């Protein structure tokens, strides 16, 4: 039986995606070879400062958003949030980090690193932790390379994949998928060839239930329509 393919869209600066990472790990541990997760990016924070200043103008501005993120984080024991989040350091855009992570993913595709090392997943988590706990400006290229070097990744190969346009091509594919599936929320999971969608702060049991339904219902009985 072919594994269930899950499209997972997130923004590297999204606190809900930071929270949700543990749920993805649990899914992989539970279902193992029964599922396949395809990672994609949606740049909710593509223009981060302007977006937050506009949306939070009447709610305390950037300090108001910082307080909002910290209030959310207090409900989850498995994450750590720096008290100055979205206050002292404000990345201009998440898109730069997404481009870099696409280049890291290409290392796996091209066999430059072993797929068993899960370098894209590890780097994504390292980026999120660096921003939310250390206030690292992960939108800056040098910060991205510093994290990659700490993880022992081939930084020259990553730079080449960005410079030769291949990483940009992957970002373009993400954009096409966003339009195809009408994704604008981080995180979003797409199942069953686009027929099922879960967006935002979705609990693990609900995600698990969707997968169990697809695993145990015969093809053709997944919808009564």
C-alpha positions as a Markdown table, in Angstrom:
| # | Residue | x | y | z |
|---|---|---|---|---|
| 1 | Unk | 0.0 | 0.0 | 0.0 |
| 2 | Unk | 1.3 | 3.4 | -1.0 |
| 3 | Unk | 1.9 | 5.8 | 2.0 |
| 4 | Unk | -0.6 | 8.5 | 2.6 |
| 5 | Unk | 0.9 | 11.7 | 1.2 |
| 6 | Unk | 0.5 | 14.8 | 3.4 |
| 7 | Unk | 1.3 | 18.3 | 2.2 |
| 8 | Unk | 2.5 | 20.4 | 5.1 |
| 9 | Unk | 2.6 | 24.1 | 4.7 |
| 10 | Unk | 4.1 | 26.4 | 7.3 |
| 11 | Unk | 5.9 | 29.7 | 7.9 |
| 12 | Unk | 9.2 | 29.5 | 9.7 |
| 13 | Unk | 8.2 | 32.5 | 11.9 |
| 14 | Unk | 4.8 | 31.2 | 12.8 |
| 15 | Unk | 4.4 | 30.4 | 16.5 |
| 16 | Unk | 1.6 | 27.8 | 15.7 |
| 17 | Unk | 4.0 | 26.0 | 13.4 |
| 18 | Unk | 6.6 | 26.1 | 16.1 |
| 19 | Unk | 4.1 | 24.5 | 18.5 |
| 20 | Unk | 3.0 | 22.0 | 15.9 |
| 21 | Unk | 6.4 | 20.5 | 15.3 |
| 22 | Unk | 6.0 | 18.0 | 18.1 |
| 23 | Unk | 2.8 | 16.8 | 16.5 |
| 24 | Unk | 4.5 | 16.0 | 13.2 |
| 25 | Unk | 7.2 | 14.0 | 15.1 |
| 26 | Unk | 4.5 | 12.0 | 16.9 |
| 27 | Unk | 2.7 | 11.3 | 13.5 |
| 28 | Unk | 6.0 | 10.0 | 12.0 |
| 29 | Unk | 6.6 | 7.9 | 15.1 |
| 30 | Unk | 3.1 | 6.5 | 15.1 |
| 31 | Unk | 2.5 | 5.8 | 11.4 |
| 32 | Unk | 6.1 | 5.5 | 10.2 |
| 33 | Unk | 6.1 | 4.2 | 6.6 |
| 34 | Unk | 2.3 | 4.6 | 6.3 |
| 35 | Unk | 2.6 | 8.3 | 5.7 |
| 36 | Unk | 4.8 | 10.6 | 3.7 |
| 37 | Unk | 5.1 | 14.3 | 4.7 |
| 38 | Unk | 5.9 | 16.8 | 1.9 |
| 39 | Unk | 7.2 | 20.1 | 3.4 |
| 40 | Unk | 6.2 | 23.3 | 1.8 |
| 41 | Unk | 6.3 | 27.0 | 2.8 |
| 42 | Unk | 3.6 | 29.7 | 2.9 |
| 43 | Unk | 5.1 | 33.1 | 3.6 |
| 44 | Unk | 2.5 | 34.5 | 6.0 |
| 45 | Unk | 5.3 | 36.7 | 7.3 |
| 46 | Unk | 6.7 | 37.6 | 3.9 |
| 47 | Unk | 6.6 | 41.3 | 4.8 |
| 48 | Unk | 6.7 | 40.8 | 8.6 |
| 49 | Unk | 7.2 | 44.2 | 10.1 |
| 50 | Unk | 4.7 | 46.0 | 7.9 |
| 51 | Unk | 2.1 | 43.2 | 8.4 |
| 52 | Unk | 2.4 | 43.2 | 12.1 |
| 53 | Unk | 2.5 | 47.0 | 12.5 |
| 54 | Unk | -0.7 | 47.3 | 10.4 |
| 55 | Unk | -2.6 | 44.4 | 12.0 |
| 56 | Unk | -1.7 | 45.3 | 15.5 |
| 57 | Unk | -1.7 | 49.1 | 15.3 |
| 58 | Unk | -4.8 | 49.3 | 17.5 |
| 59 | Unk | -3.7 | 46.5 | 19.8 |
| 60 | Unk | -0.4 | 47.6 | 21.1 |
| 61 | Unk | 1.7 | 47.4 | 18.0 |
| 62 | Unk | 4.7 | 45.1 | 18.0 |
| 63 | Unk | 4.7 | 44.9 | 21.8 |
| 64 | Unk | 1.1 | 43.8 | 21.6 |
| 65 | Unk | 1.9 | 41.1 | 19.2 |
| 66 | Unk | 4.9 | 40.0 | 21.4 |
| 67 | Unk | 2.6 | 39.7 | 24.4 |
| 68 | Unk | 0.1 | 37.7 | 22.3 |
| 69 | Unk | 2.8 | 35.2 | 21.2 |
| 70 | Unk | 4.0 | 34.8 | 24.8 |
| 71 | Unk | 0.4 | 34.3 | 26.0 |
| 72 | Unk | -0.1 | 31.5 | 23.5 |
| 73 | Unk | 3.3 | 29.9 | 24.4 |
| 74 | Unk | 2.3 | 29.7 | 28.1 |
| 75 | Unk | -0.3 | 27.1 | 27.2 |
| 76 | Unk | 2.3 | 24.7 | 25.9 |
| 77 | Unk | 5.1 | 23.1 | 28.0 |
| 78 | Unk | 7.1 | 21.7 | 25.1 |
| 79 | Unk | 8.3 | 25.1 | 23.7 |
| 80 | Unk | 10.3 | 28.0 | 25.0 |
| 81 | Unk | 9.7 | 31.6 | 24.0 |
| 82 | Unk | 12.2 | 34.5 | 24.6 |
| 83 | Unk | 10.5 | 37.3 | 26.6 |
| 84 | Unk | 11.7 | 39.8 | 23.9 |
| 85 | Unk | 10.2 | 37.9 | 21.0 |
| 86 | Unk | 9.0 | 40.2 | 18.2 |
| 87 | Unk | 10.3 | 43.1 | 20.1 |
| 88 | Unk | 14.1 | 43.5 | 20.0 |
| 89 | Unk | 14.6 | 41.5 | 16.8 |
| 90 | Unk | 12.1 | 41.6 | 13.9 |
| 91 | Unk | 13.1 | 39.7 | 10.7 |
| 92 | Unk | 12.1 | 41.6 | 7.6 |
| 93 | Unk | 10.8 | 38.5 | 5.9 |
| 94 | Unk | 10.4 | 34.7 | 6.3 |
| 95 | Unk | 10.9 | 34.2 | 2.6 |
| 96 | Unk | 14.7 | 34.4 | 2.8 |
| 97 | Unk | 14.7 | 31.6 | 5.4 |
| 98 | Unk | 12.3 | 29.5 | 3.3 |
| 99 | Unk | 14.6 | 29.9 | 0.3 |
| 100 | Unk | 17.6 | 28.7 | 2.3 |
| 101 | Unk | 15.6 | 25.7 | 3.7 |
| 102 | Unk | 14.6 | 24.8 | 0.1 |
| 103 | Unk | 18.3 | 24.7 | -0.7 |
| 104 | Unk | 18.9 | 22.5 | 2.3 |
| 105 | Unk | 16.2 | 20.2 | 1.1 |
| 106 | Unk | 17.8 | 19.9 | -2.3 |
| 107 | Unk | 20.9 | 18.5 | -0.6 |
| 108 | Unk | 18.8 | 15.4 | 0.2 |
| 109 | Unk | 17.2 | 15.3 | -3.3 |
| 110 | Unk | 20.6 | 15.4 | -5.0 |
| 111 | Unk | 22.1 | 12.8 | -2.6 |
| 112 | Unk | 24.7 | 15.3 | -1.2 |
| 113 | Unk | 23.5 | 14.2 | 2.3 |
| 114 | Unk | 21.8 | 11.1 | 3.4 |
| 115 | Unk | 18.0 | 11.2 | 3.6 |
| 116 | Unk | 18.2 | 9.3 | 6.8 |
| 117 | Unk | 19.8 | 12.4 | 8.4 |
| 118 | Unk | 16.6 | 14.4 | 7.9 |
| 119 | Unk | 18.7 | 17.5 | 7.4 |
| 120 | Unk | 15.8 | 19.7 | 6.1 |
| 121 | Unk | 13.6 | 18.8 | 9.2 |
| 122 | Unk | 16.5 | 19.4 | 11.6 |
| 123 | Unk | 17.4 | 22.7 | 10.0 |
| 124 | Unk | 13.9 | 23.9 | 10.0 |
| 125 | Unk | 13.6 | 23.1 | 13.7 |
| 126 | Unk | 17.0 | 24.8 | 14.4 |
| 127 | Unk | 15.8 | 27.9 | 12.6 |
| 128 | Unk | 12.6 | 28.0 | 14.7 |
| 129 | Unk | 14.4 | 27.4 | 17.9 |
| 130 | Unk | 17.0 | 30.0 | 17.1 |
| 131 | Unk | 14.4 | 32.7 | 16.5 |
| 132 | Unk | 11.9 | 31.9 | 19.2 |
| 133 | Unk | 14.4 | 31.2 | 22.0 |
| 134 | Unk | 17.6 | 33.2 | 21.1 |
| 135 | Unk | 16.1 | 36.0 | 19.0 |
| 136 | Unk | 18.4 | 35.1 | 16.1 |
| 137 | Unk | 17.4 | 37.1 | 13.0 |
| 138 | Unk | 16.9 | 34.0 | 10.8 |
| 139 | Unk | 15.9 | 36.3 | 7.8 |
| 140 | Unk | 19.6 | 37.2 | 7.5 |
| 141 | Unk | 21.7 | 35.0 | 5.2 |
| 142 | Unk | 24.8 | 35.0 | 7.5 |
| 143 | Unk | 22.7 | 33.8 | 10.4 |
| 144 | Unk | 21.3 | 31.0 | 8.2 |
| 145 | Unk | 24.8 | 29.9 | 7.2 |
| 146 | Unk | 25.9 | 30.0 | 10.9 |
| 147 | Unk | 23.1 | 27.6 | 11.8 |
| 148 | Unk | 24.0 | 25.4 | 8.9 |
| 149 | Unk | 27.6 | 25.3 | 9.9 |
| 150 | Unk | 26.6 | 24.4 | 13.5 |
| 151 | Unk | 24.7 | 21.4 | 12.0 |
| 152 | Unk | 27.7 | 20.4 | 9.9 |
| 153 | Unk | 26.0 | 21.0 | 6.6 |
| 154 | Unk | 27.9 | 21.7 | 3.4 |
| 155 | Unk | 27.5 | 25.4 | 3.2 |
| 156 | Unk | 29.2 | 25.9 | -0.2 |
| 157 | Unk | 26.7 | 23.5 | -1.7 |
| 158 | Unk | 23.8 | 25.3 | -0.2 |
| 159 | Unk | 25.2 | 28.7 | -1.5 |
| 160 | Unk | 25.5 | 27.2 | -4.9 |
| 161 | Unk | 21.9 | 25.9 | -4.9 |
| 162 | Unk | 20.7 | 29.4 | -4.1 |
| 163 | Unk | 23.0 | 31.2 | -6.5 |
| 164 | Unk | 22.3 | 28.9 | -9.5 |
| 165 | Unk | 18.5 | 29.4 | -9.1 |
| 166 | Unk | 17.5 | 25.9 | -8.1 |
| 167 | Unk | 16.3 | 26.9 | -4.7 |
| 168 | Unk | 14.3 | 29.7 | -6.2 |
| 169 | Unk | 12.6 | 27.2 | -8.5 |
| 170 | Unk | 11.5 | 25.2 | -5.5 |
| 171 | Unk | 10.0 | 28.3 | -3.9 |
| 172 | Unk | 8.2 | 28.9 | -7.2 |
| 173 | Unk | 6.7 | 25.4 | -7.0 |
| 174 | Unk | 5.5 | 26.2 | -3.4 |
| 175 | Unk | 3.8 | 29.3 | -4.8 |
| 176 | Unk | 2.0 | 27.2 | -7.4 |
| 177 | Unk | 0.9 | 24.7 | -4.8 |
| 178 | Unk | -0.4 | 27.5 | -2.5 |
| 179 | Unk | -2.6 | 28.7 | -5.4 |
| 180 | Unk | -3.7 | 25.1 | -6.3 |
| 181 | Unk | -4.8 | 24.3 | -2.8 |
| 182 | Unk | -5.8 | 27.8 | -1.8 |
| 183 | Unk | -3.5 | 27.8 | 1.3 |
| 184 | Unk | -3.1 | 31.1 | 3.2 |
| 185 | Unk | -2.8 | 29.8 | 6.8 |
| 186 | Unk | 0.2 | 28.4 | 8.7 |
| 187 | Unk | 0.3 | 25.6 | 9.5 |
| 188 | Unk | -1.9 | 23.8 | 7.0 |
| 189 | Unk | -2.1 | 20.0 | 6.3 |
| 190 | Unk | -3.6 | 18.8 | 3.0 |
| 191 | Unk | -4.7 | 15.1 | 2.7 |
| 192 | Unk | -6.4 | 12.9 | 0.2 |
| 193 | Unk | -5.4 | 14.8 | -3.0 |
| 194 | Unk | -6.8 | 18.1 | -1.6 |
| 195 | Unk | -10.1 | 16.7 | -0.4 |
| 196 | Unk | -9.2 | 17.1 | 3.3 |
| 197 | Unk | -7.6 | 20.1 | 5.0 |
| 198 | Unk | -6.6 | 21.0 | 8.5 |
| 199 | Unk | -5.4 | 24.5 | 9.2 |
| 200 | Unk | -4.2 | 26.4 | 12.3 |
| 201 | Unk | -3.8 | 25.1 | 15.8 |
| 202 | Unk | -5.2 | 21.6 | 15.2 |
| 203 | Unk | -4.8 | 19.0 | 18.0 |
| 204 | Unk | -2.9 | 15.8 | 17.4 |
| 205 | Unk | -5.9 | 13.5 | 17.9 |
| 206 | Unk | -7.8 | 15.3 | 15.1 |
| 207 | Unk | -4.8 | 14.9 | 12.7 |
| 208 | Unk | -4.5 | 11.3 | 13.7 |
| 209 | Unk | -8.2 | 10.6 | 13.1 |
| 210 | Unk | -7.9 | 11.9 | 9.6 |
| 211 | Unk | -5.0 | 9.6 | 8.8 |
| 212 | Unk | -6.7 | 6.6 | 10.4 |
| 213 | Unk | -9.8 | 7.2 | 8.3 |
| 214 | Unk | -7.7 | 7.2 | 5.1 |
| 215 | Unk | -5.7 | 4.1 | 6.2 |
| 216 | Unk | -8.7 | 2.0 | 7.1 |
| 217 | Unk | -11.4 | 3.0 | 4.6 |
| 218 | Unk | -11.2 | 1.4 | 1.2 |
| 219 | Unk | -10.6 | 3.7 | -1.8 |
| 220 | Unk | -14.0 | 4.9 | -3.0 |
| 221 | Unk | -15.5 | 4.9 | 0.5 |
| 222 | Unk | -13.6 | 8.0 | 1.6 |
| 223 | Unk | -16.5 | 10.3 | 0.7 |
| 224 | Unk | -20.2 | 9.8 | 0.6 |
| 225 | Unk | -20.6 | 12.5 | -2.1 |
